[in-house]
Amino acid sequence: VTLSSTFIQRLFTLITSVENGLAGAERLNQYLRQPIEPCAGLPRSARYPTDHIKRPVGLVPRLPVDRLGKKLQVKDVWFRYSEGGPWILKDLSFVIEPGESVGVIGRTGAGKSSLFQALLHVYPVAQGEISLAGKTLAPLPELSADSVDLEEWRSQFAYITQSPTIFRGSLRENLDPFRERTDDHLREILQRVGLGDFVQGLTGQLDYDLEEAGANLSAGQKQLIATARCLLSDASVVLMDEATSAIDPNSEEAFVRATNELLADRTRLIIAHRLGTVEDCDRVLWLSGGTVKMFAPPARVLPAFLAQGQNPVAPKTPELTPPLG
């Protein structure tokens, strides 16, 4: 009787485990068959059978290699996060020349971070067009000489956020996961962003283990590591969303000098919580209510922005309606 009870108990435990495994496999199957991002494709190496389009090898149009030939143009862009939601960017238009540094300012809710989301196509643009070097984003079946797919588009952008991603692994793996750079080059970049002394004091230095989400780093150190990672990439456009928010003024000064020197051949868009960070930019884009309030050199924009900031009641931006079609 005891053996029979034990056998039956184990049998039901096994049945429960099999049922849980089948349910998990079904959920995984459903997940793998979910629609992917517009204009994206699976790599040719993907083996799981789905109906998704695969990215052809060697046949996808590319953007020019020369960074100084890539003008960024935003034309009549309307953007919101969900169908039926409020418009965040409204009929936005501007042109940024190759290699230009542009500060992006505005009050909370003006659309600064949303502009970066639109440039990266994290959410689809409802209307209008964003182009880089004259090329726009298009689905794989509709690619032409004037368009690229999502993978090629995003490869042209480096994004430094307020809360950068740090992976569990060595410092070297976080900076150069494919081992494409020499140790001397990595140390040079770390020195230039202000982390040289910090790395010299680490056990193992470039082999120092970073914990998940950079738990053994300060907020400022994480941002500087993300900046170094950006400098090591081949991106043509660098987006900095308050990248210096967690570092002290002295470190910020060193950071600005390093980025101005190392990113001189790249287009830069910089959202900063301290206006001093954008004083040396070529131009400043002032957003208000999702529209362009002013786009001009800092000497013209910053005094006007500060003057309006002294008024406790900001003028209301008129509500716009997107054109049909």
N, C-alpha and C positions, 0 to 999 in steps of 0.2 A: 504493500500500500504506500509505503514511504517513497519507494523508487518511482512508482506510478505518479504520485503527486509531484515529485521533483521534475519528472519528465514533462508532465503537462504544463507545469509552471514555466519551464525553459522553452517549451514549444510556443506558448502564448507570448513570451518575451521576444522570441525570434520573429513571430508573425508581426508583432508591433514594430520591430526594427525594420522589417521588410516594407511595411506600409509607410513608415516615415521616410524610408529611402526612396520609394516610388513617388511619394508626394513631392519630395525635394527634387527628384529628377524631372518631374512634370513642371515644377515651377522654373527650374533652370532652362528647360526647353522653351517655355513661354518667354522667358527673359531674352534668350538668344535670338528669338524670332521677332522681338519688338522692332518697330521702325527705327532706323538710325538717323542721325542728323541729316538735314537736307544738304545736298551737294557733297556728301561723304560716301566713301566706299570701303568695303572690307579689303584687307590685304590679300594678295594672291595666295598667300600661304594658309589662309583660313580653310580648315578642313570640315568643319561642322556644316552639314547641308542645310542651307536656308535660301530664301529667295532674294537676298540682298545682292546688290551689284558689287562686283569685285573690281578693285582698282587695277587697271592694266599696267604692267611693268614696262617702263621705258617709253610709253606712248602718251603719258599725261603732259599737257602743256606746262611749261615752267615759266617763272618770272625771270627777268634778266639777273645775271649774277652781280653786275655792277650796282652797288647800293646807291650811288649818286645819280642813278637814272630813274629813281622810283618816286614820282610825285604822288602824294596821297590826296585824293579828291573826294569830298562828301557833297553830294548834290541832292537837294530836295528830300532829305531823309526824314521819314516819320517812324517812330519807334515806340513800342510799348511792350510790357512783359506778358500780357495775356489778351486774348481776344475779348473785346468789350471793356478792357481796363482803360485807365486814363492814359493819355498820350504823355510820354516822358520827354521825347525829342520831337520838335514840331517844325517841319519844313526847314531842316538844318542844312546849311550850305557853306562850305569854305574849302580852300585849297592850301595844302602845306607843301612847300618846296622840298626837294631831296636834301637831306642833311640839316634841315632847319630844326631848331629847338623851340618848342612852343609850350608855354605855361598855360594850364587850364584852371581858371578860377571861377568862383560863383558861390552863392550861399548854399546851405544844405538843401538838397532837393532840386538843385538847378539842372541836374542831368550830367554831371561830370563823370561819375563812374559808369553811368548808363551809356555814355558815349563810347567808353572803352569796350563795354559789352557788345555794342553794335559793331564796332570796328573788328572785333574778333568773331563776330557772328555766333556768339553764344546763344542768342535769341535771334530769330529771323527779323530782318528789317521789313516793316509793313509796306512802305512805299519809298521810292527814291533809289539812289545808287551810290555805292562806295567802290572806288577803283584805286588800284595801286599800279603804277607804271602803265596806266591805260587799260589794265585788265581787271575784270570783275569776277565775281564768284558765280559758278553755274553747276548744275547737276552733271554727273559724269557722262550720261548719254548725249548731253547737249553741248559739250565742250567744243570750243572753237579756238582760233588763234588769238581771240581777244578775251579769253576767260580761263580760269583755273579751278581746280576742285578745292574742297575744304582743307585737305591736308597740306597742299602746297601753299594755300593762302595763309594758314596759321603758322607755317614754318617761317614766314617773313616777320613775325611779331614776337617780341619778348615782353613778358608781363611781370612786373614787380608789384605785388600787392602789399596791403598793410599787414596781412598775416600770411607770409610766404610758406610754401610747402617744403618741409624738410623730411627726408626719408630716413628710416632706420638703416644704418650702414656707416661706412667710413666717410670722412670729410671728402676724400678724393672721389668716392662714388657719387656723392651729392653734387660735386662740381663737374665731373667728367665721367659719366657712367659708361661710356664706350671706350675709355682709355685712349683718346685721340690727342691729348696734350701731354707735354713733358712735365715732370715735377717742377722744374725751374719756372716754366710758364705759369703753372698754377700758383706757385709761391709769389711770383711777380704780381699777378692779378690780386691776390689776397693782400699783398702789401699796399697796392694802390687804392684799394677800397678801405684801408685802415685796419686790417685784421692781421698784419704781419707779426706784430709783437704777441698778439693772442695765440697765433698758431705756433710760434716759437716756444711758447710755454706749455704746449700740450704734450702729453705722453703719446708718442707715436706720430705726432704732428699730422701729416696728411692721412695717416692711417687711424687717426683718432676716431673712436666709435661715437656716432651721433645717435641719440635715442629717437624713438618715434615722435614725430612732430617737433623735434628739436627740444625735448624736455630738459636737456642739460645745457641749453644755451639761453642767453638773455634775448629779449625781443629785438634789441638792436643788433645783436650778433646774427640772428636769423635773417634780418633784412639785408645785412651786408653780405652774407653768404649767398642769398638770392641775387643780389646785385652782381657779385662775382660770377655766378652761373650765367647771368645775362651777358656779361662782357665776353664770356667764352663762347657764346653762341654766334651763329652767322645771321641772326635776325637783322633785317633792314630798318625796322621800326621798333622803337623801345617805348613801352607804355609804363609809366611810373605812377601808381596810385598811392600817393602819400608814402612813398618809399622811405622817407626820412622821419616819419612820425614818432619812431621809438628810439631815435638816437639823439645824443646831446648836440648842442650847437657846434662844438669843436669838431666832433666826428662828422657832422653834417657839412661843414666847410670843406673837410678833406674829401668827403664823398662827392660834393659838387665839382671840385677840382678834378677828381679822377674821372668822373663821367664826362665832363667837358673835354678832357684830353683823349680818353679812350673811345668815346662815342662820337668823335667829331665827324665821321663819315656816315653816321646813322641819323635818321629822323627820330626826334624825341618829343613825346607828349608827356607833360609832367603836371600831375595834380599835387598841389602842396598845401599843407595847412599853415605854413609860414610863408608870407609873401616874399620874404627875402630870398627864398629858394628859386623864385622865378624872375628875379630882377635882372639876371644875366641872360635870360632867354632872348632869342631873336624877336619873337612876338608873343603876345599873351591873348588867349581866347577867353573872353568873358561870357559865360553862359548865364542866362536868367530865364527861368521858367521854360527851359528846354529850347530856347532860341539864342541866336548870337546877339549879344548886347553890343559887343565891340571886339574887334580883332585887329590889333595894332601893336607897335612897339611898347615895351613896359613903361617907358616914360610918359606915354599918353594914357594907357589903360589903368595903371595902378593908382595914380592920383584920383581919377574919376571914380574908381571902385571904392577907395577909402572915403571919398567925399560922400558917396551914397550911403556907406556904412555908418556914417555919423547920424543919419536920419533914422529914428526908431521905426518909422512907418515907411516901408519900401513901397514904391509904386507897384500896383498890381499889373502883371503881364496879361494882356488881353488873350482870351481863349481863342485858339485857332481851330479850324476844321480842315482835315486833310482833303485834297482834291479827289474827286471820284476817279476810279479807274486804276 
